[in-house]
Amino acid sequence: MPTIAIVDGYSAGSALSRALAERGVTCVHVRSAESLYDYYLKTFRPGDYAVDLGFVADEDSLVERLRALGTERVVAGTETGVVLADTLNHLLGTPGNDIATVTARRDKSAMAATVAATGLAVPAGRCFESVDEAVAWYADSLSGPAVVKPVDGAGTDNVRFCGSVDEVRLACATVLAASNLYGVPNRRVLVQERLVGTEFYVNTVSYAGTHRVAEIWRYTKRPGPGGGPIYDYEEPVDRGSALARQLREFVFGVLDALGIRSSAAHTELMLTDRGPVLIETGARLGGATLPDVVAKFCGVSQTFLQAQHLVDPASLDRFDDRTPGWAAVRNVSLINPAPVAAQAEDWCSRLSELPAVVAVAASCSPGAELPQTVDLFSSPGYLYLAAEDPTEVERDYQTLRRWEQHGLYGS
């Protein structure tokens, strides 16, 4: 079995470390920073690692320690680990992504410019260091529905939908006055056209420039109370469909443009009247999923495909992309409509009463406060619905939303 280093093995990275440890892989953990967001830290699985190097400030020292451990690959566990994982693979001479485009894999402005240079569609937009510059450009060049967000955030962190100069001004000021999800002050803000169409994400695994699609899901989002989007639910797309082929061709072009050659990737895009348009790509696993459930109902999960290819790179060539014939599957985000002073003791168990529920991923703390859901990270969790009859999934989804409006989470 190989020795694999995971940089920031949190969130989706914790599922990867589990999958690798179960396969007998020797896992080494590396932290990209001395301190990280608590949301990630609580997902860490220390028992999956033979060695935890923690945060090593001196890059040369870190490389030597990884080399002494016989490290054969370095992978990013979550978004914060992307740049360091790519850098370490470059310095170690292990399979990884193109170091020349590493900045474009984290900076959304550089990402859009790099992809656009290959002829693929991206939203019209620019990044700015001042509110006045951003507002002036918006008024002159866009003057319509816009999206304002940090250049290196994640999820829906400080993402705002805007439709006027005043809204753009407020959104830009909010971003530039804040830090991103990882605690880094926002020095620049990105203003882009708001795309209209159907949103998807495509989860892939690549090795030596060969790409394979593990999952395609269709997003449904709704406006949140703060003016930005919040996640509603996701439904899988058959990997063998004509729609999947269209999305696959576009995404593979994006991966090539960004130099993603040997890693997992999570690509979000909008299918518009002018075809697919890139939203953004992360050179790491997609998050907020239960790999066991995804594999059962979709044939394979991105986590399991990456783990298997790390053990056996040739397995990507043998990957069967047929999708099982389940009629309806939904990954539903939980939405708390108002702040809760004390969580109900039974709200998690109550969700399991819904007939179509096959899994619940939620953190229940009876008696504790629960914030209003304004983004991905203030959601109480998520659950999966699955049934052969799509009406059963829709029925339980509507029941869940009704329960939420009538005090599911407490008072």
Secondary structure, 3 states (H helix, E strand, C coil): CCEEEEECCCCHHHHHHHHHHHCCCEEEEEECCCCCCHHHHCCCCHHHCCEEEEECCCHHHHHHHHHHCCCCEEEECCHHHHHHHHHHHHHHCCCCCCHHHCHHHCCHHHHHHHHHCCCCCCCCEEEECCHHHHHHHHHHHHCCCEEEEECCCCCCCCCEEECCHHHHHHHHHHHHCCECCCCCECCCEEEEECCCCEEEEEEEEEECCEEEEEEEEEEEEEECCCCCEEEEEEEECCCCCHHHHHHHHHHHHHHHHCCCCCCEEEEEEEEECCEEEEEEEECCCCCCCCHHHHHHHHCCCHHHHHHHHHHCHHHHHHCCCCCCCCCEEEEEECCCCCCECCECCCHHHHHCCCCCEEEEEECCCCCCCECCCCCHHHCCEEEEEEECCHHHHHHHHHHHHHHHHCCCCEC
